[in-house]
């Protein structure tokens, strides 16, 4: 049974890697996003009647994490990487005023 489970996990890993060739998120981060997003989404659905606003925000956050994990694309991470790579020259001009 253990060999069958290992084979299934290897096939799943291979499928995840093949589907996300151009992604900016690693495999472990994707798996963590799906698991955490599923948990947050489930908790939000359970609490939808008691605290609707908090529950809806939890469902939205969880769904976003699941989407991020499935697609392997993270727009926030890509934007931060672009900002880090974009090195513009900044010129500081100092003004001094004399007050009598």
C-alpha positions in Angstrom: 0.0 0.0 0.0 2.9 2.4 0.7 4.3 1.9 -2.8 1.0 2.8 -4.3 0.7 5.9 -2.2 4.2 7.0 -3.1 3.4 6.4 -6.8 0.3 8.6 -6.5 2.2 11.4 -4.7 5.0 11.3 -7.4 2.4 11.5 -10.2 0.7 14.4 -8.4 4.0 16.3 -8.0 4.9 15.7 -11.6 1.5 17.0 -12.7 1.9 20.1 -10.6 5.3 20.8 -12.0 4.2 20.3 -15.6 1.2 22.5 -15.2 3.2 25.4 -13.8 6.2 25.9 -16.0 6.0 29.7 -15.9 4.8 30.1 -12.3 6.6 32.2 -9.8 5.7 30.0 -6.8 7.5 26.8 -5.8 5.8 23.5 -5.3 5.9 23.5 -1.5 4.5 27.1 -1.4 1.7 26.0 -3.7 0.8 23.1 -1.6 0.8 25.2 1.6 -1.4 27.8 -0.1 -4.0 25.3 -1.2 -4.1 23.7 2.3 -4.2 27.0 4.2 -6.7 28.4 1.8 -9.0 25.4 2.1 -8.9 25.6 5.8 -9.6 29.3 5.9 -12.4 29.0 3.4 -14.0 26.1 5.3 -13.9 28.0 8.6 -15.5 31.0 6.8 -18.3 28.9 5.5 -18.9 27.4 8.9 -19.3 30.8 10.5 -21.3 32.5 7.8 -24.5 32.8 9.9 -23.0 34.0 13.1 -20.5 36.5 11.7 -21.4 37.2 8.1 -18.9 40.0 7.3 -15.9 38.2 8.9 -17.0 34.9 7.3 -17.2 36.4 3.8 -13.8 37.9 4.1 -12.4 34.6 5.2 -14.1 32.8 2.3 -12.6 35.4 -0.1 -9.1 35.1 1.4 -9.3 31.3 1.4 -10.5 31.2 -2.2 -7.7 33.5 -3.2 -5.1 31.3 -1.6 -6.5 28.2 -3.2 -6.5 29.9 -6.6 -2.9 31.0 -6.0 -1.8 27.5 -5.1 -3.6 25.9 -8.1 -2.4 28.3 -10.8 1.1 28.8 -9.4 0.8 32.5 -10.2 1.0 35.3 -7.6 0.5 38.8 -8.8 1.7 40.3 -5.5 4.9 38.3 -5.5 5.5 39.2 -9.2 4.9 42.9 -8.4 7.4 42.8 -5.5 10.0 41.1 -7.6 9.5 43.8 -10.3 10.0 46.5 -7.8 13.1 44.9 -6.4 14.6 44.5 -9.9 13.6 48.0 -11.1 16.5 50.2 -10.0 15.8 53.8 -11.0 18.4 56.4 -10.3 17.1 58.8 -7.6 18.5 62.3 -7.4 18.1 64.1 -4.1 18.0 67.8 -4.2 18.3 69.7 -1.0 16.8 73.1 -0.5 17.9 75.4 2.3 16.0 78.4 3.3 17.4 81.2 5.5 14.9 82.9 7.8 15.8 86.2 9.4 
